[in-house]
């Protein structure tokens, strides 16, 4: 799992955001579905005020891959 941040800064012992898209969570897996699952599992452990996590990341690529397997 990898977490990339932008629009953040350190204030004393805290990491604070400037708003907008501030974190990107990536992960590796045996396939896209496994990587997506690992990334979302990691993202569930990241919490801050007014946080929002998209739930559709990777869905299109996974659906296209699964269609190609049929």
ZIRAVEN-V565787 format. One record per residue. N is the residue number from 1. RES is the residue in one letter. OMEGA is omega in whole degrees, -180 to 180 (* if undefined). D_LAST is the distance of its C-alpha to the last C-alpha in whole Angstrom. Layout:
# ZIRAVEN-V565787
N/RES/OMEGA/D_LAST, N/RES/OMEGA/D_LAST
This chain:
# ZIRAVEN-V565787
1/X/179/30, 2/X/176/32, 3/X/178/34, 4/X/-179/35, 5/X/176/38, 6/X/-179/40, 7/X/178/42, 8/X/175/44, 9/X/179/47, 10/X/173/49, 11/X/-175/52, 12/X/-178/54, 13/X/-177/52, 14/X/172/49, 15/X/-178/46, 16/X/-177/46, 17/X/175/44, 18/X/-180/45, 19/X/-179/42, 20/X/179/39, 21/X/-175/36, 22/X/-179/38, 23/X/172/35, 24/X/-179/32, 25/X/179/30, 26/X/178/27, 27/X/177/26, 28/X/177/24, 29/X/-180/21, 30/X/176/19, 31/X/-177/16, 32/X/-179/17, 33/X/180/16, 34/X/179/19, 35/X/179/21, 36/X/180/21, 37/X/179/22, 38/X/180/25, 39/X/180/26, 40/X/176/26, 41/X/178/28, 42/X/-178/30, 43/X/179/31, 44/X/-179/32, 45/X/179/35, 46/X/-177/36, 47/X/170/39, 48/X/-176/41, 49/X/179/43, 50/X/178/41, 51/X/177/38, 52/X/180/34, 53/X/177/31, 54/X/-179/28, 55/X/-175/25, 56/X/-176/22, 57/X/178/22, 58/X/-176/19, 59/X/-178/17, 60/X/-180/16, 61/X/180/15, 62/X/179/13, 63/X/179/11, 64/X/178/10, 65/X/-180/9, 66/X/177/7, 67/X/180/5, 68/X/-180/6, 69/X/-178/4, 70/X/*/0
